[in-house]
Amino acid sequence: MTDSPDQAPIERLVTDDLPSDSRQARQIARRQMIAEAVMAEGTMRIEDLTERFGISLMTAHRDLDDLASRGLLRKTRGIVSAAPTSLIEASDAYRDTRQAAEKSAIAAAAARIIEPGQAVFFDDSTTVFRMVPHLAAKVPLTAITNSIALMNALKDIRDLTLLGLGGQFHHWCNAFMGPGTTAEIRRLRADLVFLSMSAITDGMVFHQSPDMVETKRAMFDSAAKRVLLADHTKFERRALHAMEPLEKFDLVIVDDGTPPALIEQMKSRDIDVMLASPERTG
């Protein structure tokens, strides 16, 4: 049985520099496989995991506690789950497995907006992260981000000036947030900001985390042009904390899975909408 492309982001749990025969390497590899299994099923009984991986109940609980601390899984009364609820954000690794083709198409369309010489805010979202392969062609460029993953991906691009935003680090999103982060953002002025949010309800964008909302709002307020990246599933979800109405964005980029009625509804409210079509294979 071969791994699906959507499982690839979970490979970041494995540490490449560990000897393959070391106990720690085997433990990390096993936890990777457990994470993949639960994410594939959505919800599993812990007893089923012990049978599948040939481990004791105590070992299973230790593995699951570690994965839960990373924000990948949740444990409750003998059940482990990977699916995010309406009010709990999934980890960046889990989020990156969802709507991969749609996110890549949206990111490619977004990158075409950038002009060399601009200063750009990039948030920590997995959709915005997919803009990385297109940015080397846009230099000279100043990239400003709170995402550690994005910082690492951009740091070696020639003629790209990278401004990393500090603050309080949050493991679940692999990014900095909080008052320190927003204070740094508000001292800057950028040409563009690229944002993605968890949910769009009644013409308003929402997120599960109030700290995340404040960080994104600070970027939004400090940029001359605001671009929202939203795959079609964002219109099917709900989250707790509102940020801004869609009308406040200069451009909303969606994929071709977005219902035409929703696109027309946005256009009727004078919202500038760009449609990005994923490449289809097979």
Secondary structure, 3 states (H helix, E strand, C coil): CCCCHHHHHHHHHCCCCCCCCCHHHHHHHHHHHHHHHHHHHCEEEHHHHHHHHCCCHHHHHHHHHHHHHCCCCEEECCEEECCCCCCCCCCHHHHHCCCHHHHHHHHHHHHCCCCCCCEEEECCCHHHHCCHHHHHHHCCEEEEECEHHHHHHHCCCCCEEEEECCCEEECCCCEEECHHHHHHHHCCCEEEEEECCCEEECCEEEECCHHHHHHHHHHHHCEEEEEEEECHHHHHCCCCEEEEEHHHCCEEEEECCCCHHHHHHHHHCCCCEEEECCCCCC
